Amino acid sequence: MTPSTNRQILLVEKPTGKLSPQHFRLVESAVPEPKDGEVLVRVRYISLDAANRAWMQGATYRSAVEANTVMAGGAVAEVIAAKAPGFAPGDLVFGDTGWQDYAAVPARQLVKVPRVEPMTHLLSVYGIAGLTAYFGLLRIGRPQPGETVVVSAAAGSVGSFVGQIARIKGCRVVGIAGGRAKCDWLVSELGFDAAVDYKSEPVFKALKAAAPQGIDVYFDNVGGDIFEACLPQMNLRGRIACCGAVSAYDGAPPSSGPRGVPGLIVVKRLTVQGFIVTDFNDERDAAIADLETWVKDGRIKVQEDIVDGLENTPRALIGLLAGENRGKRMVRV
């Protein structure tokens, strides 16, 4: 039996500076009735991503999240009722349900996912995080054995997978992360060759020591000063996969971009390409098959950071933006 009450978290005010709990409010409403072509789902795990913050600033690859609406967010959910073919109660799906207990979502916006144990892997290694790492590194970065791959936000949900996949492909891997504990974890647990702590050492100098042969592939999750430190160290015909710019998401936008970018790109013949994971939807099944093999073989270790309770979702996102998490952060509703 479906409960009559649906808890929802609204974005009540679009932040101009740092995101804070006051920008959100927990409300209760009726559980929605699915219309024709829609599926009623119960949300199980909400994915938290730095991109959630970017959606508040304006339109990106999706429309902006407006004030006094349910905060947007992807989730793994269970089908309760369906008024669309191809879905049945008990099916698991992934879609943009928003931050709430129940959602009525157009069927065309849902992707059926298999039941795996643990279910959380559907949001981490077999979900957006793992697939973003896979496609961004292998299709955009195109690493070759023996090359040096550098990844920023390396202890985060995407970066931790990027480094491990690069190692599988025979590359030397350098991670950039915040804090000595994270850096030690990257090297000792995930097999990175070296790690740079941007909080305690000058990134340019530390990176030069960690990657003395230069950088062939840079997987950029942060933009800003770290992008600027990596750019001059790129090798001839290096590739930069631009995945995110978390340094510019939360707070005032930067007053200027990296200096000397056009000249460096020309002289070094660099390829700089942005992407989003849905660009590669037609390759999704093959990617998941590879990821499953690597997890089964122990070549990819999966780190997840699970926060309990829908009511804690705002603080969990704020903490993610501050770098609290190690691995994929999500909320168990």
Secondary structure as UniProt FT lines:
FT   STRAND          5..11
FT   HELIX           21..23
FT   STRAND          24..30
FT   TURN            36..37
FT   STRAND          38..47
FT   HELIX           51..55
FT   TURN            56..57
FT   TURN            67..68
FT   STRAND          69..70
FT   STRAND          74..82
FT   TURN            85..86
FT   TURN            89..90
FT   STRAND          92..96
FT   STRAND          102..106
FT   HELIX           107..109
FT   STRAND          111..113
FT   HELIX           119..122
FT   TURN            123..126
FT   HELIX           128..135
FT   HELIX           136..141
FT   TURN            145..146
FT   STRAND          148..152
FT   TURN            154..155
FT   TURN            157..158
FT   HELIX           159..168
FT   TURN            169..170
FT   STRAND          172..177
FT   HELIX           180..188
FT   TURN            189..190
FT   STRAND          194..197
FT   TURN            198..200
FT   HELIX           203..210
FT   TURN            212..213
FT   STRAND          215..220
FT   HELIX           224..230
FT   HELIX           231..233
FT   STRAND          234..242
FT   HELIX           246..248
FT   TURN            259..260
FT   HELIX           261..268
FT   STRAND          271..274
FT   HELIX           277..283
FT   HELIX           284..296
FT   TURN            297..298
FT   STRAND          304..308
FT   HELIX           310..312
FT   HELIX           313..321
FT   TURN            322..323
FT   STRAND          327..332
//
